């Protein structure tokens, strides 16, 4: 699985980093993916982060 953050849509709230810090981190006040592909053991938490994004800036490729 791969995760993508749309930098144009991201508001920098940091919720994804709080939920899944193994995959997401903040850089220049925006979320970025730090693990590509997403490690198997973090897939469920990554999906939680995607579902929790208030502006739907994160997408997944299975």
Buried (B, 14 or more C-beta within 10 A) or exposed (E): BEBBBBEEEBEBBBBBBEBBBBBBBBEEEBBBBBBEEBEEEBBEBBBEBBEBBEEEBBEBEE
